[in-house]
Amino acid sequence: MSSFLELLKAWGPLGALIVAFIDGVGLPNPGGPDYLLVFLGYAQPQTAILSGFLAVAGSLAGSLILFWMARKGGRKYLDRKASGVRAMKFRQWFARYGMVTVFIPALVPVIPFPMKVFVLCSGAFGVSPVTFLAVMALGKVPRYVGLAYLGKKLGEHGAREWLGAHRWDFLLGTLALIAGLFLLVKLMDRVRGRRET
């Protein structure tokens, strides 16, 4: 597996595209795109930003495949097996907050749930593909391009040290972002309710 990772590193931006695609489909992969992008930013600074954007493209393409798989089979399964009271409450919850739960783990890789769970829910619960891709891109572009840029500017070890030194800042920022987004959704619900009455 380590020789495969070394091959992907040697491929540069194309390797970033492949690893992000594999990750987007939900398959296990060596190291993941985050680590690879930091390394490529340092090892090949002239193509760092290209690596970041190709990783975004690979991740979106892989996630879209997983999304369509859930769209085709997941909806029938949900209608057949998940139509109880608790299941319907979760479906209503996801209809209201689902895109927030997709955006956060797309942007910040510290959420303790695998991204594929949110991708599968998006497909199974009938989220628009355009909305899904837009939300994923909003999360993945700053994450992947930012990591490649960080590797380019600080080097592999410097970037790791910087990320390690700021991990609590990222955690607090993530919690604040989650709270802010949920409050925004609640506010939008209230405004929508006033318009309907």
C-alpha positions in Angstrom: 0.0 0.0 0.0 2.9 2.4 0.8 4.3 1.8 -2.7 0.9 2.8 -4.2 1.0 6.0 -2.1 4.5 6.7 -3.4 3.3 6.2 -7.0 0.4 8.7 -6.4 2.9 11.2 -4.9 5.1 10.8 -8.0 2.0 11.5 -10.2 1.5 14.9 -8.5 -1.8 16.6 -9.4 -3.1 13.5 -11.1 -2.4 11.5 -7.9 -4.4 14.1 -5.9 -7.3 13.6 -8.3 -7.2 9.8 -8.0 -6.9 9.7 -4.2 -9.7 12.3 -3.8 -11.9 10.3 -6.2 -11.3 7.1 -4.2 -12.0 8.9 -1.0 -15.2 10.5 -2.5 -16.5 7.1 -3.4 -16.1 6.0 0.2 -13.3 3.5 -0.3 -10.4 3.1 2.1 -7.3 4.9 0.8 -3.7 5.3 2.1 -3.4 8.6 4.0 -6.3 10.3 2.3 -6.2 13.5 0.2 -5.5 15.8 3.1 -2.1 14.4 3.8 -1.3 14.0 0.1 -2.1 17.6 -0.7 0.2 18.9 2.1 3.0 16.7 0.7 2.4 17.8 -2.9 2.2 21.4 -1.9 5.7 21.1 -0.5 7.2 18.6 -3.0 5.8 20.3 -6.1 5.0 23.9 -5.2 4.6 25.0 -8.8 1.5 22.7 -9.1 0.2 23.0 -5.5 -2.9 24.9 -6.3 -3.7 22.7 -9.4 -3.4 19.7 -7.1 -5.9 21.3 -4.7 -8.4 22.0 -7.4 -8.0 18.5 -9.1 -8.6 17.0 -5.6 -11.8 18.9 -5.4 -12.9 17.7 -8.8 -12.0 14.1 -7.9 -13.8 14.3 -4.6 -16.9 15.8 -6.2 -16.9 13.1 -9.0 -16.5 10.3 -6.4 -19.1 11.7 -4.1 -21.6 12.1 -7.0 -21.2 8.3 -7.8 -22.0 7.4 -4.2 -24.8 10.0 -4.2 -26.4 8.4 -7.3 -26.0 4.9 -5.9 -28.0 6.0 -2.8 -30.5 7.9 -5.0 -31.3 4.7 -7.0 -31.4 2.1 -4.2 -31.6 4.1 -1.0 -35.0 5.8 -1.6 -36.8 2.4 -2.2 -35.1 1.0 0.9 -36.1 4.0 3.0 -39.7 3.8 1.8 -39.9 0.1 2.5 -37.9 -0.2 5.8 -37.6 3.3 7.3 -41.1 4.6 7.5 -41.7 4.4 11.2 -42.1 7.4 13.5 -38.4 7.7 14.5 -37.3 7.2 10.9 -39.7 9.8 9.7 -38.5 12.3 12.3 -34.9 11.7 11.1 -36.0 12.3 7.5 -37.7 15.5 8.5 -34.6 16.6 10.4 -32.4 15.8 7.4 -34.7 17.7 5.1 -34.2 20.7 7.3 -30.5 20.5 8.4 -29.1 18.0 5.9 -27.0 20.4 3.9 -25.4 21.8 7.0 -24.4 18.2 8.0 -22.9 17.8 4.5 -21.1 21.1 4.5 -19.3 20.8 7.9 -17.5 17.5 7.3 -16.7 18.5 3.7 -14.9 21.6 5.1 -13.4 20.3 8.3 -11.9 16.8 8.6 -12.4 16.5 12.4 -16.0 15.4 12.4 -16.2 11.9 14.0 -18.5 10.5 11.2 -17.4 9.3 7.8 -18.4 11.7 5.0 -20.0 8.9 3.0 -22.8 8.7 5.6 -23.9 12.2 4.8 -23.4 11.6 1.0 -25.6 8.5 1.2 -28.3 10.3 3.2 -28.3 13.2 0.6 -28.9 10.8 -2.2 -31.4 8.6 -0.4 -33.4 11.6 0.9 -33.8 13.2 -2.5 -31.5 16.2 -2.2 -31.1 18.0 -5.5 -27.8 17.0 -7.2 -27.0 20.6 -8.0 -27.5 21.6 -4.4 -25.4 18.7 -3.2 -22.5 19.5 -5.5 -22.6 23.2 -4.6 -22.5 22.5 -0.9 -19.7 19.9 -1.3 -17.7 22.3 -3.4 -18.2 25.1 -0.8 -16.6 22.8 1.7 -13.9 21.1 -0.3 -12.4 24.1 -2.2 -11.2 25.9 0.9 -10.1 22.7 2.5 -8.1 21.1 -0.3 -6.7 24.3 -1.9 -5.9 25.6 1.6 -4.0 22.4 2.5 -2.0 22.5 -0.7 -1.2 26.2 -0.2 -0.2 25.4 3.4 2.2 22.7 2.2 3.6 25.0 -0.4 4.3 27.8 2.1 5.3 25.9 5.2 6.7 22.6 3.9 5.4 19.2 5.0 6.7 19.3 8.6 5.9 23.0 9.1 2.4 22.4 7.9 1.9 19.5 10.2 3.3 21.5 13.1 1.0 24.5 12.2 -2.1 22.2 12.0 -1.2 20.5 15.3 -0.6 23.8 17.0 -4.0 25.1 15.8 -6.1 22.0 16.3 -8.1 23.5 19.2 -8.7 26.6 17.2 -10.1 24.4 14.4 -12.3 22.5 16.9 -13.7 25.7 18.4 -14.1 27.2 15.0 -16.0 24.1 13.8 -18.3 24.2 16.9 -19.0 27.9 16.3 -19.6 27.3 12.6 -22.1 24.4 13.4 -23.9 26.6 16.0 -24.0 29.5 13.6 -25.4 27.4 10.7 -28.0 25.8 12.8 -29.1 29.2 14.2 -29.3 30.5 10.6 -31.5 27.5 9.5 -33.8 28.2 12.6 -34.0 31.9 11.6 -34.8 31.0 8.0 -37.5 28.7 9.2 -39.0 31.4 11.4 -39.0 33.9 8.5 -40.5 31.3 6.2 -43.2 30.6 8.8 -44.1 34.3 9.1 -44.4 34.6 5.3 -46.8 31.6 5.2 -49.1 33.0 7.9 
